[in-house]
Amino acid sequence: MKRALGSIYDNNGYWYYRVQLPGEKERKTIPLKAPGAVHAMKTDRPRKMAEDAAHRIWEAAWHVAKANGGEAPTLVAEAVCAFGEWAEGYYRGSNEAANCRGAVRILAELYGDRALGELVHSDMMRVRDALIARGLCRKTINRHINILTHRFSQWALDAGVITAAQKVEISQLAPIKRGRTAAPERPPVLAAKDVDIEAAVVASVPHMAAMIRVHRLTGMRPGEICRMKWEEIERGDDIWIYRPQRHKNDWRGEFGAPRVGC
């Protein structure tokens, strides 16, 4: 049965989605809504929001089809959804799952209704060219390419949806080099100056100021600081030790070890 990602279009000033969803036999027209919204999004909202809504609809349909005993993914769009589901479980507790989803989404956009087994090296080159045309910086493009050629292809081989020969075929896409393409170079992200940090502390409410100080002292990520709980902090006289219940490095066997002392 032929299935495709469908098309997003303007219908009297609103974003709509025309698609044949996984597990269904006919195409349908679906209004695209923001999370929690009742009505379709107006076309004065960015198209990217409509694309995200369409992606959520497709993924939800894929999960239902799989739960009902659907076939292994054979189309690129189906494989992209299945790979995203795998990444959510494998990289739980980190942002890497979102990075994986973002990297492979362009495959679904360009080749959603193609059989995964039909992808060849020239298709991957077109993916790279499309990333360059979107104005992404060179390092971001290379990060996407690495996920596509290594993690996605290895997952597809392990899942039995491509052969070892095809894994080699789609894994040969080389990263782009500085100054050899139109991909821009972004300036490095430097640490904030002490004077700016102190100004932010003074202007912040007490709990936010404390979070900034902890961030500065430990080098924790902002999301890690936001997840801190008092019951996870051993507060001694001189040294406080933070032991999170969950940590992205739990798979390394480091669970329960002291993470931060300050």
Secondary structure, DSSP 4 states (H G I P E B T S, - for coil): ------EEEEETTEEEEEE--TT-SS-EEEE---TT-SSPPBTTS-HHHHHHHHHHHHHHHHHHHHHTTPPPP-BHHHHHHHHHHHHHHHTTTSSHHHHHHHHHHHHHHHHTTSBGGG--HHHHHHHHHHHHHTT--HHHHHHHHHIIIIIIHHHHHHTTSS-HHHHHHHT-PPPPPTTSSSPPPPPP-PPPPHHHHHHHHHHS-HHHHHHHHHHHHH---HHHHHT--GGGEEE-SS-EEE--S--TTGGGT-TTS--EE-
